[in-house]
Amino acid sequence: MFNPLKGLGEINELRKQAQALQNALKEILIVEEKGRARIELSADMKIHSVKINEEEYSDLRDALNDAIEKAQKRAAQKMQEMGGLGGLLGGK
C-alpha cells in the first residue's frame, strides 16, 4: 500500500541536509585582496566587507549583496520555468 507520509519524511531529511550545508557555507570565509581593495565574503555568497585603502564601503557591500540575491532569485525562477535541473539537462 502506498504511504504518502513516507515522502514527507524524505523531504524533511532533505531539508535538514540543505540547512546543514547552508550553515556550513556561512562558516567559510574568503578574503581576496587586489591592490588597494579587500573583499571578505562567505561561501554562501554573502559579502561581509568591502574595503578600499582600508576604508569600509558598507553601501557598496549592501548593493552587491542585493544584486547577488536578485540574481539568485531570477536563476531559481528560470530553473523552475525550465523544469528544474531535468529541463536544463534535457530530461524534461
N, CA, C and O atoms as CSV, one atom per row, in Angstrom:
chain,resi,resn,atom,element,x,y,z
A,1,MET,N,N,0.838,-1.186,0.000
A,1,MET,CA,C,0.000,0.000,0.000
A,1,MET,C,C,0.880,1.246,0.000
A,1,MET,O,O,1.911,1.286,0.671
A,2,PHE,N,N,0.478,2.237,-0.738
A,2,PHE,CA,C,1.218,3.495,-0.840
A,2,PHE,C,C,1.086,4.282,0.455
A,2,PHE,O,O,-0.018,4.470,0.966
A,3,ASN,N,N,2.216,4.741,0.982
A,3,ASN,CA,C,2.228,5.531,2.210
A,3,ASN,C,C,2.652,6.964,1.872
A,3,ASN,O,O,3.840,7.222,1.681
A,4,PRO,N,N,1.708,7.887,1.796
A,4,PRO,CA,C,2.052,9.266,1.426
A,4,PRO,C,C,2.923,9.958,2.465
A,4,PRO,O,O,3.621,10.915,2.128
A,5,LEU,N,N,2.906,9.515,3.698
A,5,LEU,CA,C,3.703,10.138,4.746
A,5,LEU,C,C,5.185,9.789,4.631
A,5,LEU,O,O,6.033,10.507,5.160
A,6,LYS,N,N,5.501,8.696,3.948
A,6,LYS,CA,C,6.896,8.320,3.764
A,6,LYS,C,C,7.647,9.407,2.988
A,6,LYS,O,O,8.791,9.728,3.308
A,7,GLY,N,N,7.002,9.960,1.980
A,7,GLY,CA,C,7.607,11.028,1.198
A,7,GLY,C,C,7.885,12.264,2.030
A,7,GLY,O,O,8.877,12.956,1.803
A,8,LEU,N,N,7.018,12.548,2.991
A,8,LEU,CA,C,7.229,13.707,3.859
A,8,LEU,C,C,8.483,13.539,4.702
A,8,LEU,O,O,9.206,14.507,4.937
A,9,GLY,N,N,8.742,12.340,5.151
A,9,GLY,CA,C,9.955,12.082,5.925
A,9,GLY,C,C,11.205,12.298,5.089
A,9,GLY,O,O,12.200,12.838,5.572
A,10,GLU,N,N,11.149,11.876,3.835
A,10,GLU,CA,C,12.286,12.068,2.935
A,10,GLU,C,C,12.502,13.549,2.633
A,10,GLU,O,O,13.640,14.015,2.586
A,11,ILE,N,N,11.422,14.281,2.430
A,11,ILE,CA,C,11.523,15.718,2.187
A,11,ILE,C,C,12.100,16.422,3.407
A,11,ILE,O,O,12.946,17.307,3.280
A,12,ASN,N,N,11.641,16.029,4.579
A,12,ASN,CA,C,12.152,16.633,5.811
A,12,ASN,C,C,13.649,16.370,5.961
A,12,ASN,O,O,14.396,17.253,6.382
A,13,GLU,N,N,14.084,15.169,5.622
A,13,GLU,CA,C,15.515,14.832,5.702
A,13,GLU,C,C,16.322,15.666,4.714
A,13,GLU,O,O,17.411,16.135,5.047
A,14,LEU,N,N,15.804,15.856,3.505
A,14,LEU,CA,C,16.485,16.698,2.519
A,14,LEU,C,C,16.590,18.138,3.001
A,14,LEU,O,O,17.616,18.789,2.799
A,15,ARG,N,N,15.542,18.635,3.632
A,15,ARG,CA,C,15.570,19.994,4.187
A,15,ARG,C,C,16.639,20.121,5.265
A,15,ARG,O,O,17.364,21.115,5.313
A,16,LYS,N,N,16.734,19.120,6.124
A,16,LYS,CA,C,17.756,19.141,7.174
A,16,LYS,C,C,19.157,19.155,6.572
A,16,LYS,O,O,20.033,19.886,7.034
A,17,GLN,N,N,19.359,18.344,5.544
A,17,GLN,CA,C,20.662,18.306,4.882
A,17,GLN,C,C,20.977,19.642,4.207
A,17,GLN,O,O,22.110,20.118,4.273
A,18,ALA,N,N,19.977,20.248,3.560
A,18,ALA,CA,C,20.177,21.542,2.902
A,18,ALA,C,C,20.505,22.615,3.937
A,18,ALA,O,O,21.370,23.458,3.697
A,19,GLN,N,N,19.834,22.596,5.072
A,19,GLN,CA,C,20.090,23.572,6.138
A,19,GLN,C,C,21.500,23.379,6.707
A,19,GLN,O,O,22.198,24.357,6.974
A,20,ALA,N,N,21.918,22.135,6.893
A,20,ALA,CA,C,23.263,21.866,7.393
A,20,ALA,C,C,24.317,22.384,6.412
A,20,ALA,O,O,25.321,22.965,6.825
A,21,LEU,N,N,24.087,22.171,5.115
A,21,LEU,CA,C,25.013,22.672,4.102
A,21,LEU,C,C,25.055,24.191,4.119
A,21,LEU,O,O,26.130,24.786,4.054
A,22,GLN,N,N,23.893,24.816,4.205
A,22,GLN,CA,C,23.819,26.275,4.243
A,22,GLN,C,C,24.580,26.826,5.454
A,22,GLN,O,O,25.304,27.814,5.331
A,23,ASN,N,N,24.425,26.206,6.599
A,23,ASN,CA,C,25.143,26.635,7.799
A,23,ASN,C,C,26.648,26.456,7.641
A,23,ASN,O,O,27.424,27.306,8.080
A,24,ALA,N,N,27.061,25.362,7.021
A,24,ALA,CA,C,28.489,25.117,6.805
A,24,ALA,C,C,29.080,26.165,5.863
A,24,ALA,O,O,30.201,26.625,6.079
A,25,LEU,N,N,28.336,26.548,4.820
A,25,LEU,CA,C,28.819,27.549,3.872
A,25,LEU,C,C,28.979,28.916,4.527
A,25,LEU,O,O,29.873,29.679,4.161
A,26,LYS,N,N,28.121,29.228,5.491
A,26,LYS,CA,C,28.223,30.502,6.208
A,26,LYS,C,C,29.528,30.595,6.992
A,26,LYS,O,O,30.037,31.692,7.225
A,27,GLU,N,N,30.064,29.464,7.395
A,27,GLU,CA,C,31.273,29.430,8.214
A,27,GLU,C,C,32.561,29.611,7.406
A,27,GLU,O,O,33.603,29.943,7.970
A,28,ILE,N,N,32.496,29.396,6.104
A,28,ILE,CA,C,33.684,29.504,5.257
A,28,ILE,C,C,33.858,30.965,4.849
A,28,ILE,O,O,32.993,31.529,4.179
A,29,LEU,N,N,34.961,31.574,5.244
A,29,LEU,CA,C,35.216,32.978,4.937
A,29,LEU,C,C,36.350,33.080,3.925
A,29,LEU,O,O,37.430,32.521,4.117
A,30,ILE,N,N,36.083,33.800,2.853
A,30,ILE,CA,C,37.076,34.019,1.801
A,30,ILE,C,C,37.488,35.477,1.855
A,30,ILE,O,O,36.638,36.365,1.928
A,31,VAL,N,N,38.788,35.727,1.819
A,31,VAL,CA,C,39.322,37.082,1.798
A,31,VAL,C,C,40.157,37.213,0.538
A,31,VAL,O,O,41.058,36.411,0.293
A,32,GLU,N,N,39.853,38.227,-0.259
A,32,GLU,CA,C,40.588,38.456,-1.502
A,32,GLU,C,C,41.071,39.899,-1.516
A,32,GLU,O,O,40.311,40.831,-1.255
A,33,GLU,N,N,42.355,40.058,-1.829
A,33,GLU,CA,C,42.936,41.396,-1.909
A,33,GLU,C,C,43.579,41.593,-3.269
A,33,GLU,O,O,44.339,40.748,-3.741
A,34,LYS,N,N,43.267,42.708,-3.886
A,34,LYS,CA,C,43.864,43.103,-5.157
A,34,LYS,C,C,44.232,44.571,-5.033
A,34,LYS,O,O,43.354,45.419,-4.869
A,35,GLY,N,N,45.482,44.871,-5.108
A,35,GLY,CA,C,45.913,46.258,-4.971
A,35,GLY,C,C,45.447,46.841,-3.657
A,35,GLY,O,O,45.793,46.344,-2.585
A,36,ARG,N,N,44.662,47.896,-3.744
A,36,ARG,CA,C,44.183,48.582,-2.534
A,36,ARG,C,C,42.825,48.086,-2.074
A,36,ARG,O,O,42.293,48.584,-1.082
A,37,ALA,N,N,42.250,47.111,-2.775
A,37,ALA,CA,C,40.904,46.617,-2.453
A,37,ALA,C,C,40.970,45.302,-1.679
A,37,ALA,O,O,41.833,44.459,-1.925
A,38,ARG,N,N,40.039,45.147,-0.739
A,38,ARG,CA,C,39.936,43.921,0.061
A,38,ARG,C,C,38.448,43.570,0.198
A,38,ARG,O,O,37.631,44.401,0.597
A,39,ILE,N,N,38.125,42.333,-0.140
A,39,ILE,CA,C,36.746,41.829,-0.052
A,39,ILE,C,C,36.737,40.623,0.876
A,39,ILE,O,O,37.609,39.758,0.796
A,40,GLU,N,N,35.750,40.576,1.749
A,40,GLU,CA,C,35.529,39.406,2.595
A,40,GLU,C,C,34.114,38.906,2.323
A,40,GLU,O,O,33.149,39.665,2.410
A,41,LEU,N,N,34.001,37.623,1.995
A,41,LEU,CA,C,32.682,37.035,1.797
A,41,LEU,C,C,32.695,35.596,2.261
A,41,LEU,O,O,33.741,34.955,2.361
A,42,SER,N,N,31.490,35.107,2.544
A,42,SER,CA,C,31.355,33.712,2.953
A,42,SER,C,C,30.954,32.885,1.741
A,42,SER,O,O,30.511,33.416,0.722
A,43,ALA,N,N,31.117,31.584,1.873
A,43,ALA,CA,C,30.844,30.677,0.753
A,43,ALA,C,C,29.363,30.603,0.402
A,43,ALA,O,O,29.002,30.013,-0.616
A,44,ASP,N,N,28.500,31.192,1.229
A,44,ASP,CA,C,27.081,31.272,0.875
A,44,ASP,C,C,26.786,32.538,0.071
A,44,ASP,O,O,25.631,32.940,-0.076
A,45,MET,N,N,27.846,33.157,-0.444
A,45,MET,CA,C,27.782,34.311,-1.344
A,45,MET,C,C,27.266,35.576,-0.670
A,45,MET,O,O,26.634,36.407,-1.322
A,46,LYS,N,N,27.525,35.732,0.620
A,46,LYS,CA,C,27.181,36.958,1.339
A,46,LYS,C,C,28.474,37.749,1.565
A,46,LYS,O,O,29.428,37.252,2.163
A,47,ILE,N,N,28.479,38.989,1.072
A,47,ILE,CA,C,29.654,39.845,1.225
A,47,ILE,C,C,29.606,40.454,2.617
A,47,ILE,O,O,28.600,41.042,3.014
A,48,HIS,N,N,30.702,40.309,3.356
A,48,HIS,CA,C,30.778,40.822,4.724
A,48,HIS,C,C,31.486,42.163,4.793
A,48,HIS,O,O,31.200,42.978,5.670
A,49,SER,N,N,32.413,42.395,3.864
A,49,SER,CA,C,33.201,43.604,3.947
A,49,SER,C,C,33.753,43.972,2.577
A,49,SER,O,O,34.209,43.111,1.824
A,50,VAL,N,N,33.703,45.283,2.261
A,50,VAL,CA,C,34.345,45.829,1.070
A,50,VAL,C,C,35.177,47.010,1.552
A,50,VAL,O,O,34.638,47.986,2.075
A,51,LYS,N,N,36.495,46.919,1.372
A,51,LYS,CA,C,37.392,47.996,1.798
A,51,LYS,C,C,38.295,48.401,0.646
A,51,LYS,O,O,38.804,47.561,-0.096
A,52,ILE,N,N,38.481,49.709,0.515
A,52,ILE,CA,C,39.449,50.250,-0.425
A,52,ILE,C,C,40.298,51.236,0.368
A,52,ILE,O,O,39.771,52.148,1.006
A,53,ASN,N,N,41.612,51.049,0.326
A,53,ASN,CA,C,42.527,51.868,1.132
A,53,ASN,C,C,42.129,51.849,2.608
A,53,ASN,O,O,42.161,52.879,3.282
A,54,GLU,N,N,41.753,50.668,3.100
A,54,GLU,CA,C,41.350,50.456,4.495
A,54,GLU,C,C,40.051,51.165,4.875
A,54,GLU,O,O,39.668,51.139,6.044
A,55,GLU,N,N,39.365,51.795,3.926
A,55,GLU,CA,C,38.089,52.456,4.204
A,55,GLU,C,C,36.952,51.510,3.845
A,55,GLU,O,O,36.896,50.960,2.746
A,56,GLU,N,N,36.047,51.337,4.806
A,56,GLU,CA,C,34.910,50.439,4.627
A,56,GLU,C,C,33.839,51.109,3.758
A,56,GLU,O,O,33.503,52.277,3.952
A,57,TYR,N,N,33.311,50.338,2.790
A,57,TYR,CA,C,32.246,50.820,1.917
A,57,TYR,C,C,31.012,49.960,2.133
A,57,TYR,O,O,30.737,49.045,1.356
A,58,SER,N,N,30.267,50.260,3.196
A,58,SER,CA,C,29.100,49.440,3.534
A,58,SER,C,C,27.971,49.604,2.516
A,58,SER,O,O,27.209,48.664,2.295
A,59,ASP,N,N,27.848,50.782,1.890
A,59,ASP,CA,C,26.807,50.955,0.881
A,59,ASP,C,C,27.088,50.088,-0.345
A,59,ASP,O,O,26.160,49.531,-0.930
A,60,LEU,N,N,28.340,49.970,-0.734
A,60,LEU,CA,C,28.728,49.097,-1.844
A,60,LEU,C,C,28.495,47.636,-1.473
A,60,LEU,O,O,27.996,46.860,-2.288
A,61,ARG,N,N,28.853,47.259,-0.247
A,61,ARG,CA,C,28.616,45.887,0.238
A,61,ARG,C,C,27.137,45.551,0.155
A,61,ARG,O,O,26.761,44.490,-0.344
A,62,ASP,N,N,26.289,46.467,0.649
A,62,ASP,CA,C,24.844,46.222,0.648
A,62,ASP,C,C,24.295,46.116,-0.772
A,62,ASP,O,O,23.459,45.257,-1.051
A,63,ALA,N,N,24.761,46.984,-1.671
A,63,ALA,CA,C,24.303,46.943,-3.060
A,63,ALA,C,C,24.710,45.634,-3.726
A,63,ALA,O,O,23.920,45.041,-4.460
A,64,LEU,N,N,25.923,45.184,-3.478
A,64,LEU,CA,C,26.390,43.917,-4.055
A,64,LEU,C,C,25.573,42.743,-3.521
A,64,LEU,O,O,25.188,41.861,-4.289
A,65,ASN,N,N,25.306,42.721,-2.221
A,65,ASN,CA,C,24.502,41.644,-1.637
A,65,ASN,C,C,23.092,41.640,-2.220
A,65,ASN,O,O,22.542,40.574,-2.497
A,66,ASP,N,N,22.503,42.819,-2.407
A,66,ASP,CA,C,21.167,42.897,-3.007
A,66,ASP,C,C,21.185,42.377,-4.443
A,66,ASP,O,O,20.285,41.645,-4.853
A,67,ALA,N,N,22.211,42.758,-5.202
A,67,ALA,CA,C,22.319,42.302,-6.589
A,67,ALA,C,C,22.485,40.786,-6.658
A,67,ALA,O,O,21.868,40.134,-7.501
A,68,ILE,N,N,23.306,40.225,-5.787
A,68,ILE,CA,C,23.505,38.773,-5.757
A,68,ILE,C,C,22.194,38.068,-5.422
A,68,ILE,O,O,21.852,37.061,-6.042
A,69,GLU,N,N,21.463,38.592,-4.446
A,69,GLU,CA,C,20.191,37.977,-4.056
A,69,GLU,C,C,19.190,38.001,-5.210
A,69,GLU,O,O,18.500,37.011,-5.454
A,70,LYS,N,N,19.108,39.127,-5.921
A,70,LYS,CA,C,18.199,39.212,-7.067
A,70,LYS,C,C,18.609,38.240,-8.166
A,70,LYS,O,O,17.756,37.600,-8.781
A,71,ALA,N,N,19.906,38.129,-8.415
A,71,ALA,CA,C,20.385,37.200,-9.440
A,71,ALA,C,C,20.048,35.760,-9.069
A,71,ALA,O,O,19.656,34.975,-9.933
A,72,GLN,N,N,20.196,35.407,-7.796
A,72,GLN,CA,C,19.877,34.053,-7.357
A,72,GLN,C,C,18.386,33.755,-7.510
A,72,GLN,O,O,18.007,32.650,-7.900
A,73,LYS,N,N,17.542,34.744,-7.201
A,73,LYS,CA,C,16.094,34.550,-7.337
A,73,LYS,C,C,15.712,34.370,-8.806
A,73,LYS,O,O,14.894,33.513,-9.141
A,74,ARG,N,N,16.306,35.178,-9.671
A,74,ARG,CA,C,15.994,35.049,-11.096
A,74,ARG,C,C,16.495,33.723,-11.654
A,74,ARG,O,O,15.839,33.111,-12.497
A,75,ALA,N,N,17.649,33.282,-11.187
A,75,ALA,CA,C,18.168,31.983,-11.629
A,75,ALA,C,C,17.231,30.861,-11.174
A,75,ALA,O,O,16.972,29.923,-11.928
A,76,ALA,N,N,16.725,30.956,-9.943
A,76,ALA,CA,C,15.797,29.943,-9.439
A,76,ALA,C,C,14.502,29.948,-10.245
A,76,ALA,O,O,13.954,28.886,-10.544
A,77,GLN,N,N,14.005,31.146,-10.602
A,77,GLN,CA,C,12.799,31.240,-11.422
A,77,GLN,C,C,13.021,30.597,-12.786
A,77,GLN,O,O,12.162,29.864,-13.275
A,78,LYS,N,N,14.159,30.866,-13.393
A,78,LYS,CA,C,14.468,30.314,-14.713
A,78,LYS,C,C,14.555,28.792,-14.641
A,78,LYS,O,O,14.051,28.097,-15.523
A,79,MET,N,N,15.191,28.276,-13.595
A,79,MET,CA,C,15.281,26.827,-13.434
A,79,MET,C,C,13.895,26.226,-13.288
A,79,MET,O,O,13.614,25.161,-13.838
A,80,GLN,N,N,13.022,26.911,-12.542
A,80,GLN,CA,C,11.661,26.408,-12.348
A,80,GLN,C,C,10.901,26.414,-13.677
A,80,GLN,O,O,10.187,25.463,-13.994
A,81,GLU,N,N,11.060,27.493,-14.450
A,81,GLU,CA,C,10.410,27.578,-15.757
A,81,GLU,C,C,10.870,26.453,-16.687
A,81,GLU,O,O,10.094,25.939,-17.493
A,82,MET,N,N,12.128,26.088,-16.561
A,82,MET,CA,C,12.703,25.073,-17.449
A,82,MET,C,C,12.552,23.663,-16.888
A,82,MET,O,O,13.091,22.708,-17.447
A,83,GLY,N,N,11.819,23.534,-15.784
A,83,GLY,CA,C,11.574,22.216,-15.228
A,83,GLY,C,C,12.671,21.720,-14.311
A,83,GLY,O,O,12.908,20.515,-14.223
A,84,GLY,N,N,13.346,22.637,-13.624
A,84,GLY,CA,C,14.407,22.244,-12.694
A,84,GLY,C,C,15.642,21.770,-13.442
A,84,GLY,O,O,15.847,22.123,-14.603
A,85,LEU,N,N,16.434,21.000,-12.797
A,85,LEU,CA,C,17.672,20.501,-13.395
A,85,LEU,C,C,17.399,19.586,-14.561
A,85,LEU,O,O,18.180,19.542,-15.511
A,86,GLY,N,N,16.302,18.853,-14.504
A,86,GLY,CA,C,15.964,17.962,-15.619
A,86,GLY,C,C,15.780,18.716,-16.910
A,86,GLY,O,O,16.205,18.256,-17.970
A,87,GLY,N,N,15.138,19.894,-16.829
A,87,GLY,CA,C,14.958,20.727,-18.003
A,87,GLY,C,C,16.272,21.277,-18.520
A,87,GLY,O,O,16.475,21.376,-19.730
A,88,LEU,N,N,17.161,21.635,-17.615
A,88,LEU,CA,C,18.448,22.159,-18.015
A,88,LEU,C,C,19.327,21.094,-18.656
A,88,LEU,O,O,20.155,21.392,-19.517
A,89,LEU,N,N,19.138,19.861,-18.232
A,89,LEU,CA,C,19.964,18.772,-18.745
A,89,LEU,C,C,19.297,18.028,-19.890
A,89,LEU,O,O,19.805,17.008,-20.355
A,90,GLY,N,N,18.166,18.536,-20.340
A,90,GLY,CA,C,17.487,17.928,-21.471
A,90,GLY,C,C,16.590,16.769,-21.099
A,90,GLY,O,O,16.159,16.016,-21.973
A,91,GLY,N,N,16.300,16.611,-19.818
A,91,GLY,CA,C,15.497,15.472,-19.396
A,91,GLY,C,C,14.037,15.777,-19.208
A,91,GLY,O,O,13.318,14.950,-18.648
A,92,LYS,N,N,13.558,16.931,-19.651
A,92,LYS,CA,C,12.153,17.297,-19.439
A,92,LYS,C,C,11.226,16.618,-20.407
A,92,LYS,O,O,10.015,16.827,-20.351
